[in-house]
Amino acid sequence: KVHFTSPGILPWNWACTKQRYYTQDELRSGIAITQDQKKWGKTHDWPARSFFSGKFGAIILRADHYCVWVCQWIGLKNYKLHSIFIIFKYISH
């Protein structure tokens, strides 16, 4: 489930709007695709405790790390699921 849960993202151009809530369509259209968009996203403001990922193309809220086991950023909305995944992975061995 951690693989399919979003880590909590904001659009690459969040610094322009600084909205608190976005619709699913706004989030989908807010993924940085071009190099100019990625460069702009990396050089402008982000919310506290967040990180702009050029590979992901969006701002990750409370970014912890990129997990290669689940091929997903671990952040605000999937941190708990990732922790449970790790605990059960090591218990089962």
C-alpha positions in Angstrom: 0.0 0.0 0.0 2.9 2.4 0.7 3.9 2.1 -3.0 0.5 3.4 -4.2 0.0 6.1 -1.6 1.2 9.6 -2.4 3.9 11.1 -0.1 2.0 14.4 -0.1 2.9 16.7 -2.9 2.4 20.3 -4.0 2.8 21.7 -7.6 6.2 22.8 -8.8 4.9 26.4 -9.0 3.6 26.6 -5.4 5.6 29.7 -4.8 3.2 31.7 -7.1 -0.1 30.7 -5.5 0.9 29.4 -2.0 -2.5 27.7 -1.8 -3.2 25.4 1.1 -5.5 23.0 -0.8 -5.4 21.7 -4.4 -7.7 19.6 -6.4 -6.5 16.3 -7.9 -6.5 17.9 -11.4 -4.4 20.8 -10.1 -1.9 18.4 -8.6 -1.7 16.3 -11.8 -1.2 19.4 -13.9 1.4 20.8 -11.4 4.0 18.1 -12.1 7.2 19.7 -13.6 8.0 18.1 -16.9 10.4 20.5 -18.7 13.9 21.4 -17.5 12.8 25.0 -17.2 10.0 24.1 -14.8 12.3 21.9 -12.7 14.9 24.6 -12.6 12.2 27.1 -11.5 10.9 24.7 -8.8 14.4 24.2 -7.4 15.2 27.9 -7.1 12.0 29.2 -5.5 10.3 28.9 -2.1 9.0 25.7 -0.6 6.9 25.2 2.5 8.8 24.5 5.7 10.1 20.9 6.0 9.6 20.2 2.3 11.8 19.4 -0.7 11.5 19.9 -4.4 12.4 16.7 -6.3 13.5 17.2 -9.9 13.0 13.5 -10.6 9.5 13.5 -9.2 8.7 17.0 -10.6 6.9 18.3 -7.5 7.4 19.5 -3.9 7.3 16.6 -1.4 5.8 17.6 1.9 7.9 16.5 4.9 10.2 14.6 2.6 12.1 11.9 4.5 13.9 9.9 1.7 13.4 8.1 -1.6 12.8 4.4 -0.9 14.2 2.1 -3.5 12.3 -0.8 -2.2 8.9 0.8 -3.0 10.2 3.1 -5.7 8.5 6.1 -4.0 9.3 9.2 -2.0 8.5 8.8 1.7 6.8 11.9 3.1 4.0 13.3 5.1 1.2 11.0 3.9 3.0 7.6 3.6 5.5 7.7 6.4 3.4 5.7 8.7 2.7 3.0 6.1 6.5 2.9 5.3 7.4 2.4 8.9 4.9 -0.5 9.2 6.3 -2.0 6.0 9.8 -1.9 7.4 8.8 -3.4 10.8 6.9 -6.3 9.2 9.7 -6.8 6.7 12.3 -7.4 9.4 9.9 -9.3 11.7 9.1 -11.8 9.0 12.7 -12.7 8.4 
